[in-house]
């Protein structure tokens, strides 16, 4: 943005070096997918190994010469490193290769910039980009060390680099204020859901695991889903109805990736709050992925980093249509609680099992309660009806509501504490119907 770099195209050369001192290596195949997702056309891959990176150019002299020749022979305008480069390494490589150089973090930021659609998403990406860019200003222009002069401007003056740093700092401050307002609006929405006792289920998982396809299947939404990394960036919330529980809110969130740049974690805190505040996490896993276990570990690390490690979660092994002889099923623990669901969001196989598992986990503490509500509590009755947790009701001659509802014990006690409400302790056979159901049901305690 602020650099006078050579004109570059989308043809690129990829660089992947195995560092002996680094036991946690990046995946080359995933890096190629990232490059393609960004719109680049990889024409060559340079690989090698070193004990440790060279401080000035990351690569040794021989490998750097090889890279320069390959880039020139393919007339590539971009070189992508599957590593994190320091600002000085990036500048030295650009000077030597005479083309633009991006590291893994810069590539992911570029993909996010392309995918952001909402105002909030664009603000978050810009914040991450500015934080990344602020350390890469030195010698970005040849005149950065010049100071102002002239009539009325004499004295120590201000260096150009200081001006740029100040402008970036002011823009970061402005974005943070805007994101604080976004946080306020999201908190209002969460407060309304809490008042309506609507639980939030957050979809989490490695990028391209099929979260958006699953979201579309459960909610009927038409969100963009594609077989590419970071197809979804902006979070979405939709209502979903679950058996034996009722209504809940399902949140589709951005996918995780190995070594997710810290700038993105910081910038997307407003979005990740939907995950932190959720009552249940659905960890979507690519069951056909070759590095499935490694990706599960990466998701656990990110969840721990954002403070969501202790939230109950259900694993969903997606894409069983790509696996041989795997049928939809629910895996349970020793106490009979669902811990894993095998399904395919693409074909819909296993959707019924997933809905049942979600209803069981959210409604594990719910019991049928016989409630008496006076006419003044008609609003409470409407909220319970909207949630789908009323199994039957009867209105007597005085306008009082006699309900059979599925509620958690704490919620039932809160309702009983309201003026005029109570839990009925006698058998009652209401007359009439609700939503086509016969209401001659004996209340159980």
Phi, psi and omega in degrees: 000313183258003188255146172270084182260160174298150176301138183228152176255199182259351175291131187222161174244133180262143179236125179224116183241129175278119180260120184299326183284351183251109181282340182258083185279151175285159181266123182293318180298319178295322179296321177297320176297320177300315181298316180293321178298329180281353180097008180275161179239092181293126180249347180200154177233126178255121180238165179177189179213148178214157174290320177203156182296148174283133190297327186273317187231010182068317180264157172285170184299317181293314180294325177295320178295319177299317179297318180298319180293318179295316179300317182291321181294328179266357183053042180281138180261004184211137174238126182249128179257132177275045183209168172270126180253143173285159178305319181291321177297319180297317180293316181297321179293319178297320179295321182282320185271345180058043175202174181282142180237132177231141174266184184299318180297314179298324179293315179296320178298322179294319178297316179298321180297325179288325188271340183297127180244320183280162177300318180297314180299320180294321178297317182294320179293317180297321177299315179296320180295317181293321177296322178290323184283332187300334179269003185240029181270332186302124180061022174294328173238156183286343185254021186292340181265002179285150178243157180290150176211188180104174183300127179082357182235017183281162182124201183297327178072191181225127180291151181300322180296327177292323175299314181296318179297321180292319179295319178296318179299320179294320180293320177299318179297319179295318180296319180299322177296319179295319179292331176295322176293322176299317178301319179297317179294319179295322180294324175298317178297317179294324177297319179295322179291325178294319180295327178273004180055040176264119178285150178250130176249124182251128175278125177230163178155173179292150181300141179069026176274348179105025183295315182292323176298319177293319178301314180296322181295316185282329187251346184077011178287161180248041182295150181293122178231132181212157179277069179206160182287138178057043175294331178250131177235312182279130181289150178225148180237134177219156179275141178222144180253129184243141179294146179062014177222302184121213186275146175211170179252129178254130182245127175261128187235171179293144179283157178265168178208158180298138181053050177304124183307135182300327179301323180288320178299317180293315185291328186263022179299323180298321178287317183291346177298331177298328177284316182295326183270000183288153176273340180209136176255132173254106182273105182274128185236137173282101184295338181265001183287139181290332182248042186302310183296321179295319179294324176300317178298320179296320179295319178299321179296315181293319179299320177294323181294325183267002177085027182245019185291333186264002180283134178305144182218155176236127177276136175239109178275101185269168176068037177290347175294343177263000181253145181278131173057044175242121182255154177300136179196168175244125172267135184238157176274186184295336180268004177087005180276141179295133177238339184204139177236133177257125185199178174227114178291336181287315182266343182088357179295127180094002180297317180298319179297319180294315179300319180294318180296318179296317178298321179295316183291318180286329184257020185298332181259002184279142178226153175287128182235138175267115186247146172244121179238129176287167181303331181294342181259028179298328178296320177296318178299322179295320179294319178295321179294320180295330179282347179078022183258006176267119178275327179200160178206159175215136177253120182277183185296335180271002180085009178282147180260128173250111188245146165248108188230151175267113185221154171286150182304318180298319180292322178298321178293322178297318179294319181295337180281347179288153183298124176087346181271154174199160172268125183280136184248029177223157178290138183217128179251096180291156178251156180098184184225157173229125178054035177083359180271144171284136186257014177281067183246133179279130180290135180247144181231000000 
